[in-house]
Amino acid sequence: MSLNALEWWNNQSEENRQIIMRGDQPTIKYKTQEVKDKDINIDCDKDPFLPNDLKVEEHKKMGNLKLDLSKVEFFLSENQKGSRAVEGNKLRKELEDLPVLNANVLDYLLEHPHLIPGEWKKDERGLARYIFFWGTIYYRSSGDNGLFVRFLCWSGGVWKDSSYWLGQEFRNYNPAVLRV
């Protein structure tokens, strides 16, 4: 599959992908992506996207970020390394003074998936990575207790995001992404 065909496929809705897989004609949508690496500027002060019934608890503003993916790194707490795990609220406290990226960067990458390095898909052991953007913390407007952080992962052949409850354990395949 050529890069243009792959980009086209990645820009189709899940519904259209299912229609195509059945051999039927989908509603065609194609977003052109004319972003060059030197042009990656993200407004990290604007209000972040609110998925589902999430609301913002905390959003660390970072100004206008000129993103250079060669200058980001994955961070694991000592409590996440090996077979250990750390509860999310404790990990949040460990990360509060580190240069974590916020959800605006996550959303930009989802809009421009061709910019995401392929090595982000899996760790050194070949396990799927769930990459967390701790600069934005959410809560559920539906009244569920607890806080959530959004993450990026490679699943089913596409980049996706979801949220994870801070009351759960974070392990060695759940890095935070930091600016360096």
Number of C-alpha atoms within 10 A of each C-alpha: 7 7 9 10 10 11 18 15 19 19 20 18 14 11 10 18 16 13 14 15 10 9 9 10 10 15 10 10 12 11 12 11 11 8 12 8 12 9 11 15 16 17 16 21 15 13 13 18 13 11 13 11 11 17 18 18 12 14 19 17 17 17 12 13 16 14 16 14 14 9 9 15 14 15 18 18 18 11 16 20 14 9 8 13 18 20 16 20 18 14 20 17 10 11 18 12 8 16 17 24 23 26 26 24 19 22 17 15 16 17 14 19 18 16 15 13 10 10 10 15 20 15 13 9 7 9 11 16 21 27 22 28 22 28 27 22 22 24 20 17 12 10 8 8 11 12 21 25 22 22 22 23 19 17 13 7 9 13 18 17 17 14 17 17 18 21 15 13 17 25 20 21 18 22 21 24 23 20 15 13
